[in-house]
Each structure stands twice: as structure tokens, then as C-alpha cells.
Amino acid sequence: MGFDFEISQMRQSDLDGVMKIEKASFPTPWSRNAFLSEIYENSRACYLVAKHNGEVIGYVGIWIILDEGHVTNLAVHPDYRRRGVGEGLMKAIIDYARSKGAKRITLEVRVSNLGAQKLYEKLGFVSAGIRPGYYHDNGEDAIIMWRNEQPQRERPVRDHHGRR
Ligand SMILES: CC(C)(COP(=O)(O)OP(=O)(O)OC[C@H]1O[C@@H](n2cnc3c(N)ncnc32)[C@H](O)[C@@H]1OP(=O)(O)O)[C@@H](O)C(=O)NCCC(=O)NCCS
């Protein structure tokens, strides 16, 4: 049997747990207010939490802009890593993005974050370039990754505006 967890929409009552994980996971954590405004004021955003025995053990967020999804945040409590929670959250947010009509999903990941890169590659994301100095805390480069949500042959031809 795999590790047991449930995925649901992030609510204000989840933010104590979310903030503990955020602070344990990132050098420049988001504030509680940043999460609050994402879940209540940003109509383009969706945030999900994973819970085990009622405790938040991970979360993921995405923005849907036109037909693109942009993953904004993903973290799993340090004590619960390598049990499939990150992968489960990513699969759930990919399903959500597809249900909203996303044709592609993108994200940025630190060049040093090999574990996260492995996870994204496992899920079909491919590297599409580097954003130099993307992370302000240490000037680290970001790898930009993309995943297509539809087969290449179904991609629309260029229209007369030269856009996709
Ligand atoms: C990245 C992160 C979210 C992964 O979460 P997780 O729940 O541990 O990941 P999973 O257990 O679902 O891993 C699924 C697969 O991804 C890969 N993977 C995940 N973490 C890995 C690691 N540290 N090293 C190598 N491969 C890793 C493996 O292929 C793994 O499958 P396996 O365990 O069967 O080998 C977690 O390590 C984390 O919160 N890190 C700190 C925050 C962060 O870096 N967020 C991403 C920012 S872009």
C-alpha cells in the first residue's frame, strides 16, 4: 500500500500548516498574506493541500492565464518527502489545469534543485531554457520547464496574427 493522503482546496484554516512547510522549504518564504490573497483574491489561482490524518503535509499552486498554466509553488513537509506526495499534488494540479483548458503548463526551478527537476521530468516536463539570476536571494539561475497537455499533431496552426 502507498502512503495515504488526501488532496483538497487550500483554505484559510490550512495556513498555519502551510506556513510551517513554506518556512522549512524556501530561503525566501511567502508571507501568510501572500497565500491569503492568492486563495481569496486571485481568481486565476488555484491552491491545493495534501493532508495526512488531518494535518497539512504539502501544497501546490497554479495560475491559469488564457490557455497556459504556471505552477507558482510546490512544497512537501520535510518529514513526509519521498512518499509520493509531491507527485500526487502535481498530478492533481495538472488535472485541474487541463479541466480549465490549459494546453501547456510551465514552471521555474532552481538549477541546484535536482530533486524537484527529477520529479518534473518524471511527469513529462522538459527543460526549455534558463532565466539567468531569476532568484533574488542568491542570484541563482532558473530552469524553465514546460509540459504540453495535447499531442503535437493537435496543436493549432499559426493564425494570421502570427500568434500560436
Ligand atoms: C520537491 C519536493 C516538492 C518533492 O516532493 P516529494 O513528496 O518528496 O516528492 P515525491 O515523493 O512525490 O517524488 C516523486 C519522484 O520525484 C523524484 N524525486 C523527488 N524528490 C527527489 C529527490 N530529493 N532526489 C531525487 N529524486 C527526487 C523521484 O523520481 C521520486 O520518485 P521516487 O521517490 O519513487 O524515486 C520536495 O522535495 C520539497 O518540498 N522540496 C522543497 C521545496 C521545493 O524544492 N519545491 C519545488 C520548487 S520548484
The ligand as an SDF file (V2000), in Angstrom:
LIG
                    3D

 48 50  0  0  0  0  0  0  0  0999 V2000
   10.4900   18.8440   -4.4740 C   0  0  0  0  0  0  0  0  0  0  0  0
    9.5000   18.2510   -3.4700 C   0  0  0  0  0  0  0  0  0  0  0  0
    8.1870   19.0230   -3.5460 C   0  0  0  0  0  0  0  0  0  0  0  0
    9.2520   16.7820   -3.8350 C   0  0  0  0  0  0  0  0  0  0  0  0
    8.2270   16.2780   -3.0080 O   0  0  0  0  0  0  0  0  0  0  0  0
    8.1690   14.7400   -2.5840 P   0  0  0  0  0  0  0  0  0  0  0  0
    6.8350   14.4880   -1.9700 O   0  0  0  0  0  0  0  0  0  0  0  0
    9.3610   14.3940   -1.7720 O   0  0  0  0  0  0  0  0  0  0  0  0
    8.2810   14.0170   -3.9930 O   0  0  0  0  0  0  0  0  0  0  0  0
    7.7400   12.5400   -4.3550 P   0  0  0  0  0  0  0  0  0  0  0  0
    7.9350   11.6120   -3.2030 O   0  0  0  0  0  0  0  0  0  0  0  0
    6.3700   12.6560   -4.9010 O   0  0  0  0  0  0  0  0  0  0  0  0
    8.7640   12.1600   -5.5070 O   0  0  0  0  0  0  0  0  0  0  0  0
    8.3270   11.6220   -6.7510 C   0  0  0  0  0  0  0  0  0  0  0  0
    9.5510   11.3750   -7.6040 C   0  0  0  0  0  0  0  0  0  0  0  0
   10.2510   12.5930   -7.8440 O   0  0  0  0  0  0  0  0  0  0  0  0
   11.6710   12.3460   -7.7960 C   0  0  0  0  0  0  0  0  0  0  0  0
   12.2390   12.9960   -6.6120 N   0  0  0  0  0  0  0  0  0  0  0  0
   11.5800   13.7020   -5.6590 C   0  0  0  0  0  0  0  0  0  0  0  0
   12.4480   14.2000   -4.7430 N   0  0  0  0  0  0  0  0  0  0  0  0
   13.6700   13.7860   -5.1340 C   0  0  0  0  0  0  0  0  0  0  0  0
   14.9630   13.9610   -4.5860 C   0  0  0  0  0  0  0  0  0  0  0  0
   15.1710   14.6750   -3.4600 N   0  0  0  0  0  0  0  0  0  0  0  0
   16.0110   13.4240   -5.2490 N   0  0  0  0  0  0  0  0  0  0  0  0
   15.8380   12.7240   -6.3770 C   0  0  0  0  0  0  0  0  0  0  0  0
   14.6160   12.4870   -6.9400 N   0  0  0  0  0  0  0  0  0  0  0  0
   13.5590   13.0290   -6.3240 C   0  0  0  0  0  0  0  0  0  0  0  0
   11.8260   10.8320   -7.7140 C   0  0  0  0  0  0  0  0  0  0  0  0
   11.7950   10.3540   -9.0270 O   0  0  0  0  0  0  0  0  0  0  0  0
   10.5750   10.4700   -6.9520 C   0  0  0  0  0  0  0  0  0  0  0  0
   10.1860    9.1440   -7.1520 O   0  0  0  0  0  0  0  0  0  0  0  0
   10.8200    8.0160   -6.1750 P   0  0  0  0  0  0  0  0  0  0  0  0
   10.7220    8.5100   -4.7650 O   0  0  0  0  0  0  0  0  0  0  0  0
    9.9560    6.8260   -6.4790 O   0  0  0  0  0  0  0  0  0  0  0  0
   12.2430    7.8760   -6.6200 O   0  0  0  0  0  0  0  0  0  0  0  0
   10.0750   18.3030   -2.0170 C   0  0  0  0  0  0  0  0  0  0  0  0
   11.3710   17.7460   -2.0120 O   0  0  0  0  0  0  0  0  0  0  0  0
   10.1400   19.7030   -1.4290 C   0  0  0  0  0  0  0  0  0  0  0  0
    9.1910   20.2040   -0.8370 O   0  0  0  0  0  0  0  0  0  0  0  0
   11.3090   20.3800   -1.5990 N   0  0  0  0  0  0  0  0  0  0  0  0
   11.4990   21.7410   -1.0690 C   0  0  0  0  0  0  0  0  0  0  0  0
   10.6830   22.7430   -1.8300 C   0  0  0  0  0  0  0  0  0  0  0  0
   10.9600   22.6760   -3.3200 C   0  0  0  0  0  0  0  0  0  0  0  0
   12.0920   22.4950   -3.7590 O   0  0  0  0  0  0  0  0  0  0  0  0
    9.8920   22.8630   -4.1200 N   0  0  0  0  0  0  0  0  0  0  0  0
    9.9830   22.8710   -5.5550 C   0  0  0  0  0  0  0  0  0  0  0  0
   10.3550   24.2330   -6.0100 C   0  0  0  0  0  0  0  0  0  0  0  0
   10.4780   24.3110   -7.7920 S   0  0  0  0  0  0  0  0  0  0  0  0
  1  2  1  0
  2  3  1  0
  2  4  1  0
  2 36  1  0
  4  5  1  0
  5  6  1  0
  6  7  2  0
  6  8  1  0
  6  9  1  0
  9 10  1  0
 10 11  2  0
 10 12  1  0
 10 13  1  0
 13 14  1  0
 14 15  1  0
 15 16  1  0
 15 30  1  0
 16 17  1  0
 17 18  1  0
 17 28  1  0
 18 19  1  0
 18 27  1  0
 19 20  2  0
 20 21  1  0
 21 22  1  0
 21 27  2  0
 22 23  1  0
 22 24  2  0
 24 25  1  0
 25 26  2  0
 26 27  1  0
 28 29  1  0
 28 30  1  0
 30 31  1  0
 31 32  1  0
 32 33  2  0
 32 34  1  0
 32 35  1  0
 36 37  1  0
 36 38  1  0
 38 39  2  0
 38 40  1  0
 40 41  1  0
 41 42  1  0
 42 43  1  0
 43 44  2  0
 43 45  1  0
 45 46  1  0
 46 47  1  0
 47 48  1  0
M  END
$$$$
